[in-house]
Amino acid sequence: MFFCIFPLFQQALGSAETFNHYAWGWTWAGNTPFRRWKRETYRGGISDPLIVHWSQGIEAKGEIRTQYAHAIDLVPTVLELLEIEPPTTIKGVTQSPIEGVSFAHTFNHSTAPTKHITQYFEMMGHRSLYYDGWRAVCPWPGPSFTEAGQFFGEAISAETLTDLDTHHWELYHVASDFAENHNIAADNRPKLIEMIATWYVEAGKYNVLPVDGRGVQRLAEERPQITVNRSRYVYYPDTQAIPAGSAVRVLNRPHSITADVEIPPGGAEGILLAHGGNDSGYSFYVKDGKLHWVHNYVGRSLYHVESGSSVPVGRHQLRFEFKVTGQPDLAKGKGTPGRAQLYIDEKLVGQIDMPVTTPLALGLTSGVTCGIAPGAPVTPDYEPPFKFTGKIYSVMVDVSGDLIQDREAEMRTIMARQ
């Protein structure tokens, strides 16, 4: 299963300018012989290769198994091989039952029947069901959102769902039609109805209902976090990247980044704090004696502010602030506009106004790094890893909305409007 789509870098596929997305045509070719791709529940969107190696437990060598298995079967398989019974409670908390069945019995028996007979699929309203050699698929919104003339993740109304269930389910006998080439729904109506009914039974059993086709809206919704809520995050150099799911979220909100640094005689350069890569992100850094901040808007635009004065030698507070100046338009892929400002020891040294920012997520493959940015750079203004050559005591990100108030600048703005 492969990723798609990011047309901006199609001309440089495989180079340092790209990341792990590519165009639809390449995706379909890469999924051959299966139909379609990620985000859809044809076999091209839900099939992955699996290699199992256990030299002391598997006698067969280099063989292929064709029994049906699902990702949820991996845990039961490992537990069976290790002869471990999963606990029903952990620290007094009742555990949800483990879904899936073991396929360990197939390792040394190529003709052993599968134990996994039924499996539902659903991805933003795109649905399918596997049942004992058959697959039923109900595509939404058709070939793709773009080809259907609809925005990504458009909600499914009750009327649309009824129409989909009545007219748009497809049926494939994958026991004999491995790649879902022949839709035989018209000639097997009773079987199709049985499969649709089974999908709803499974969907109800595993809390899939109601069918939710939303995309952007679901991604934008706040999700429960295992950590306590806080407004300040402190990062230190010489540590691993912090994954986006555990890092501070700065998008669409006022925030500041304050680096407590020591600049040696002769100056210093390098990353103070960065998140993301060439697909999207921000970078706060020192170069050529100046303080810089760059926002990469989904690989399409770079918004860059540079200090008008140099960073002096000694210990200083280098600060970036983002002030929200408008509302985001998430449905159109636009985060909130804002004003980016740079400060050296609380003195304003540079600012720009940005019409748009990244709306939902920064960097698909990289997290927050302090003092270094080893991955694909947010901006071509530097070469990775661009390790900071001075001393970073700490970098604090504040999302409380507590920003520096420049009264003189506010007054100048007021007077200019008179």
C-alpha positions as CSV (number, residue, x, y, z in Angstrom):
1,M,0.0,0.0,0.0
2,F,1.4,3.4,-1.0
3,F,0.7,7.0,-0.4
4,C,-0.6,9.7,-2.7
5,I,-0.9,12.6,-3.7
6,F,1.4,15.6,-3.8
7,P,1.8,17.1,-7.3
8,L,4.2,19.9,-6.4
9,F,7.2,17.6,-6.5
10,Q,6.3,15.2,-9.3
11,Q,9.1,16.4,-11.4
12,A,11.7,15.6,-8.8
13,L,10.6,12.1,-7.7
14,G,13.3,10.4,-5.7
15,S,15.4,13.4,-5.1
16,A,16.1,15.2,-1.8
17,E,13.2,17.6,-2.6
18,T,10.6,14.9,-2.2
19,F,8.9,12.9,0.6
20,N,6.8,9.8,0.8
21,H,3.9,10.9,-1.3
22,Y,3.6,10.6,-5.1
23,A,1.1,11.0,-7.8
24,W,-2.0,8.8,-8.5
25,G,-0.6,7.2,-11.6
26,W,2.5,6.0,-9.8
27,T,0.4,4.9,-6.8
28,W,-1.8,2.7,-9.0
29,A,1.2,1.3,-10.7
30,G,2.8,0.5,-7.4
31,N,-0.4,-1.2,-6.2
32,T,-0.6,-3.5,-9.2
33,P,-2.4,-5.9,-9.5
34,F,-4.8,-4.5,-6.9
35,R,-7.4,-1.8,-7.6
36,R,-7.0,1.8,-6.3
37,W,-5.0,3.1,-3.4
38,K,-4.7,4.4,0.2
39,R,-7.9,5.9,1.8
40,E,-10.1,3.5,-0.3
41,T,-11.1,0.0,0.8
42,Y,-10.5,-1.8,-2.4
43,R,-7.6,-4.3,-2.1
44,G,-5.2,-1.6,-3.3
45,G,-6.0,0.4,-0.2
46,I,-6.0,-2.3,2.4
47,S,-3.4,-4.9,1.3
48,D,0.1,-5.0,2.7
49,P,3.0,-7.5,2.4
50,L,4.0,-9.4,5.5
51,I,7.2,-11.3,6.0
52,V,7.4,-13.7,9.0
53,H,10.8,-15.0,10.2
54,W,11.3,-17.4,13.1
55,S,14.2,-19.7,12.5
56,Q,13.6,-21.9,15.6
57,G,9.9,-22.2,15.2
58,I,9.1,-22.3,11.4
59,E,10.2,-25.3,9.5
60,A,9.0,-24.0,6.1
61,K,11.5,-21.8,4.2
62,G,10.7,-19.3,1.5
63,E,7.1,-20.3,1.2
64,I,4.0,-18.1,0.5
65,R,0.8,-18.3,2.5
66,T,-2.5,-17.3,1.0
67,Q,-4.8,-17.7,4.0
68,Y,-6.8,-14.6,4.8
69,A,-5.3,-12.5,7.7
70,H,-5.7,-9.0,9.0
71,A,-3.4,-6.7,11.0
72,I,-5.5,-7.3,14.1
73,D,-4.4,-11.0,13.9
74,L,-0.8,-10.2,14.7
75,V,-1.2,-9.8,18.5
76,P,-3.2,-13.0,18.9
77,T,-0.5,-14.8,16.8
78,V,2.4,-13.6,18.9
79,L,0.5,-14.4,22.1
80,E,-0.2,-18.0,21.0
81,L,3.4,-18.6,20.0
82,L,4.7,-17.3,23.3
83,E,1.9,-19.2,25.2
84,I,0.8,-16.0,26.9
85,E,-2.8,-15.4,28.1
86,P,-3.6,-11.6,27.8
87,P,-4.6,-10.0,31.1
88,T,-8.2,-9.1,31.5
89,T,-7.3,-6.2,33.8
90,I,-4.3,-3.9,34.1
91,K,-3.9,-1.9,37.3
92,G,-7.6,-2.4,38.0
93,V,-8.7,-1.3,34.5
94,T,-10.7,-3.8,32.5
95,Q,-9.1,-4.3,29.1
96,S,-11.0,-4.4,25.9
97,P,-11.1,-7.9,24.3
98,I,-8.4,-8.5,21.8
99,E,-9.9,-8.5,18.3
100,G,-8.5,-10.9,15.6
101,V,-7.5,-14.5,15.5
102,S,-4.1,-16.3,15.4
103,F,-2.7,-17.5,12.1
104,A,0.3,-19.3,13.7
105,H,-1.2,-22.6,12.6
106,T,-0.4,-21.7,8.9
107,F,3.3,-21.4,9.5
108,N,4.1,-25.1,9.0
109,H,0.9,-26.0,7.2
110,S,0.4,-24.4,3.9
111,T,-3.1,-25.8,3.3
112,A,-4.5,-25.1,6.7
113,P,-7.8,-23.1,6.5
114,T,-7.9,-19.5,7.7
115,K,-9.6,-18.8,11.0
116,H,-10.4,-15.2,10.0
117,I,-13.7,-15.5,8.0
118,T,-15.2,-12.0,8.3
119,Q,-13.6,-8.6,8.3
120,Y,-15.2,-5.1,7.8
121,F,-13.4,-2.1,6.4
122,E,-14.3,1.6,6.6
123,M,-12.3,4.7,5.7
124,M,-14.0,8.1,5.7
125,G,-17.2,6.5,4.4
126,H,-15.5,4.2,1.9
127,R,-16.6,0.7,2.9
128,S,-16.0,-2.9,2.2
129,L,-16.4,-6.4,3.7
130,Y,-14.5,-9.6,3.3
131,Y,-16.4,-12.8,4.0
132,D,-15.2,-16.3,3.2
133,G,-13.7,-15.6,-0.2
134,W,-16.0,-12.7,-1.2
135,R,-15.6,-9.0,-1.1
136,A,-18.3,-6.3,-1.3
137,V,-17.1,-2.7,-1.8
138,C,-19.0,0.6,-1.6
139,P,-16.8,3.4,-3.0
140,W,-17.3,6.9,-1.7
141,P,-17.5,9.4,-3.3
142,G,-16.8,7.4,-6.4
143,P,-13.5,7.2,-8.2
144,S,-12.0,9.9,-5.9
145,F,-13.0,13.2,-4.4
146,T,-11.3,15.2,-7.1
147,E,-12.8,13.1,-9.9
148,A,-16.2,13.3,-8.3
149,G,-16.0,17.1,-8.0
150,Q,-16.2,17.1,-4.2
151,F,-13.9,18.4,-1.5
152,F,-11.8,15.9,0.5
153,G,-13.9,14.4,3.2
154,E,-17.3,15.8,2.3
155,A,-19.9,14.6,4.8
156,I,-22.4,11.8,3.8
157,S,-26.0,12.7,4.3
158,A,-28.7,10.2,5.2
159,E,-30.1,10.5,1.7
160,T,-26.7,9.9,0.1
161,L,-26.1,6.9,2.3
162,T,-29.4,5.4,1.3
163,D,-28.5,5.9,-2.4
164,L,-25.0,4.3,-1.9
165,D,-26.5,1.3,-0.2
166,T,-29.2,0.9,-2.8
167,H,-27.2,1.4,-6.0
168,H,-23.4,1.5,-5.5
169,W,-22.2,-1.6,-3.7
170,E,-19.9,-3.8,-5.8
171,L,-19.3,-7.5,-5.4
172,Y,-16.1,-9.5,-6.2
173,H,-15.4,-13.2,-5.7
174,V,-11.8,-12.8,-4.6
175,A,-11.3,-16.5,-4.2
176,S,-11.2,-16.7,-8.0
177,D,-10.8,-12.9,-8.8
178,F,-7.7,-12.0,-6.8
179,A,-7.4,-8.4,-8.0
180,E,-11.1,-7.4,-8.0
181,N,-11.3,-7.1,-11.8
182,H,-14.9,-8.3,-12.3
183,N,-17.8,-6.7,-10.5
184,I,-20.5,-9.4,-10.4
185,A,-23.0,-7.6,-8.2
186,A,-25.7,-7.5,-10.9
187,D,-25.7,-11.3,-11.3
188,N,-25.5,-12.1,-7.6
189,R,-28.1,-9.8,-5.9
190,P,-28.9,-12.1,-3.0
191,K,-25.2,-12.6,-2.1
192,L,-24.7,-8.8,-2.3
193,I,-27.6,-8.1,0.0
194,E,-26.2,-10.7,2.4
195,M,-22.8,-9.0,2.3
196,I,-24.2,-5.5,2.9
197,A,-26.2,-6.8,5.9
198,T,-23.1,-8.4,7.3
199,W,-21.2,-5.2,6.9
200,Y,-23.8,-3.4,9.1
201,V,-23.7,-6.1,11.7
202,E,-19.9,-5.9,11.9
203,A,-20.0,-2.1,11.9
204,G,-22.4,-2.1,14.8
205,K,-20.4,-4.6,16.7
206,Y,-17.1,-2.6,16.4
207,N,-18.5,0.9,16.9
208,V,-18.2,2.1,13.3
209,L,-21.7,3.6,13.1
210,P,-22.8,6.1,12.2
211,V,-21.0,6.2,8.9
212,D,-18.8,9.3,8.9
213,G,-17.4,10.5,5.6
214,R,-15.8,13.6,6.9
215,G,-12.1,14.1,6.3
216,V,-10.6,17.5,7.1
217,Q,-13.2,18.1,9.9
218,R,-12.3,14.9,11.7
219,L,-8.6,15.6,11.4
220,A,-9.1,19.0,12.9
221,E,-11.1,17.8,15.9
222,E,-9.4,17.8,19.3
223,R,-8.6,14.3,20.6
224,P,-8.0,13.1,24.1
225,Q,-4.4,13.2,25.3
226,I,-2.8,11.0,27.9
227,T,-0.7,13.9,29.2
228,V,-2.1,16.7,31.3
229,N,-3.0,19.9,29.6
230,R,-0.4,22.6,29.7
231,S,0.5,25.8,28.1
232,R,4.3,25.7,28.2
233,Y,6.7,23.2,26.7
234,V,10.4,23.2,27.3
235,Y,12.9,21.5,24.9
236,Y,16.6,20.8,25.3
237,P,19.3,20.1,22.7
238,D,21.0,16.7,22.2
239,T,17.7,14.9,22.5
240,Q,15.7,12.8,20.0
241,A,12.9,14.3,17.9
242,I,9.6,14.6,19.7
243,P,6.8,13.0,17.6
244,A,4.0,15.4,16.5
245,G,1.5,13.5,18.6
246,S,3.4,14.2,21.8
247,A,4.8,17.7,20.9
248,V,3.4,21.1,21.3
249,R,0.6,22.1,18.8
250,V,1.1,25.6,17.6
251,L,-1.2,25.7,14.6
252,N,-4.0,28.2,14.4
253,R,-3.2,29.7,17.8
254,P,-1.1,32.5,19.2
255,H,2.2,31.2,20.5
256,S,5.8,32.2,21.3
257,I,9.2,30.4,21.1
258,T,11.9,31.6,23.4
259,A,15.5,30.3,23.1
260,D,17.9,30.9,26.0
261,V,21.3,30.8,24.3
262,E,24.9,31.7,24.7
263,I,26.6,33.2,21.6
264,P,30.4,32.7,21.7
265,P,32.9,35.2,20.3
266,G,32.8,35.0,16.6
267,G,29.1,34.3,16.5
268,A,27.1,31.1,16.1
269,E,24.6,29.6,13.7
270,G,22.2,26.7,13.5
271,I,18.7,25.4,14.5
272,L,17.1,26.6,17.7
273,L,13.8,24.8,17.2
274,A,12.2,23.1,14.2
275,H,9.2,21.0,13.3
276,G,8.5,19.4,10.0
277,G,10.3,19.2,6.7
278,N,10.1,20.2,3.1
279,D,6.4,19.2,3.0
280,S,5.4,21.7,5.8
281,G,6.7,23.0,9.0
282,Y,8.6,25.8,10.7
283,S,12.2,26.5,11.6
284,F,13.6,29.0,14.1
285,Y,17.3,29.5,13.6
286,V,20.4,31.7,13.4
287,K,22.3,32.2,10.2
288,D,24.9,34.8,9.0
289,G,24.6,36.5,12.4
290,K,20.8,37.1,12.0
291,L,17.8,35.6,13.7
292,H,15.4,33.8,11.3
293,W,12.0,32.1,11.3
294,V,10.5,30.3,8.3
295,H,7.1,28.8,7.8
296,N,6.7,26.3,5.1
297,Y,3.1,26.3,3.9
298,V,2.4,22.7,2.7
299,G,5.4,22.8,0.3
300,R,3.8,25.6,-1.7
301,S,5.0,28.8,-0.1
302,L,7.8,29.9,2.3
303,Y,7.2,32.8,4.7
304,H,10.5,34.1,6.0
305,V,11.3,36.8,8.5
306,E,14.8,37.9,9.3
307,S,16.0,40.2,12.1
308,G,17.2,43.7,11.1
309,S,20.1,43.5,13.5
310,S,22.6,40.8,14.4
311,V,22.5,38.5,17.4
312,P,25.1,39.9,19.8
313,V,27.8,37.8,21.6
314,G,26.9,36.6,25.1
315,R,23.8,35.1,26.7
316,H,20.5,36.3,25.2
317,Q,16.8,35.5,24.9
318,L,15.9,34.9,21.2
319,R,12.2,34.9,20.7
320,F,9.6,34.3,18.0
321,E,5.9,35.3,18.4
322,F,2.9,34.5,16.3
323,K,-0.2,36.7,16.6
324,V,-3.4,35.5,15.0
325,T,-4.9,38.1,12.7
326,G,-7.8,36.2,11.1
327,Q,-9.8,33.0,10.9
328,P,-8.7,29.7,9.3
329,D,-10.5,28.1,6.4
330,L,-9.8,24.4,7.0
331,A,-12.1,23.1,4.3
332,K,-9.9,24.9,1.8
333,G,-6.7,23.9,3.4
334,K,-5.9,27.3,4.9
335,G,-4.7,27.8,8.4
336,T,-5.1,31.1,10.3
337,P,-3.3,34.1,8.9
338,G,-1.0,35.9,11.4
339,R,1.9,38.2,12.2
340,A,5.3,36.7,12.8
341,Q,7.6,38.7,14.9
342,L,11.3,38.3,16.1
343,Y,12.7,39.6,19.3
344,I,16.2,39.8,20.7
345,D,16.0,40.4,24.5
346,E,12.4,41.6,24.1
347,K,13.3,44.1,21.4
348,L,11.4,43.8,18.2
349,V,13.9,43.2,15.4
350,G,11.7,41.9,12.5
351,Q,8.1,41.0,11.5
352,I,6.0,40.0,8.5
353,D,2.3,39.4,8.0
354,M,1.3,36.0,6.5
355,P,-2.0,35.5,4.6
356,V,-2.1,31.8,5.4
357,T,-0.5,29.0,7.5
358,T,-0.5,25.3,7.5
359,P,-4.0,24.2,8.6
360,L,-3.8,20.8,10.3
361,A,-0.5,19.0,10.7
362,L,3.2,19.9,10.4
363,G,5.5,17.4,8.7
364,L,4.3,13.9,7.9
365,T,7.5,12.2,8.9
366,S,9.3,14.4,11.4
367,G,8.7,15.9,14.8
368,V,10.1,18.7,17.0
369,T,13.9,19.0,17.2
370,C,16.0,21.3,19.3
371,G,19.4,22.5,18.3
372,I,19.4,20.4,15.1
373,A,17.2,19.5,12.1
374,P,18.5,16.2,10.6
375,G,15.7,15.5,8.1
376,A,14.6,17.2,4.9
377,P,14.9,21.0,5.7
378,V,11.9,23.2,6.1
379,T,13.6,25.8,3.9
380,P,16.5,25.6,1.4
381,D,18.1,28.4,3.3
382,Y,20.3,25.9,5.1
383,E,21.6,22.3,4.7
384,P,20.7,19.7,7.4
385,P,21.5,18.9,10.1
386,F,22.5,22.6,10.7
387,K,23.4,21.9,14.4
388,F,23.6,25.0,16.5
389,T,27.2,26.0,17.2
390,G,26.6,28.1,20.3
391,K,25.1,26.9,23.6
392,I,21.3,26.3,24.0
393,Y,20.2,26.2,27.7
394,S,16.6,25.6,26.8
395,V,13.8,26.5,24.3
396,M,10.4,27.2,25.7
397,V,7.2,27.2,23.6
398,D,4.3,29.1,25.1
399,V,0.8,28.5,23.7
400,S,-1.1,30.4,26.5
401,G,-1.5,33.5,24.3
402,D,0.7,35.6,26.5
403,L,2.6,37.7,24.0
404,I,4.9,40.8,24.3
405,Q,2.9,44.0,24.0
406,D,4.7,46.6,21.9
407,R,2.8,49.7,23.0
408,E,4.9,52.0,20.8
409,A,4.2,49.9,17.7
410,E,0.5,49.8,18.5
411,M,0.4,53.6,18.9
412,R,2.2,54.1,15.5
413,T,-0.4,51.8,13.9
414,I,-3.2,53.8,15.5
415,M,-1.7,57.1,14.4
416,A,-1.2,55.9,10.8
417,R,-4.9,55.2,10.5
418,Q,-5.9,58.7,11.6
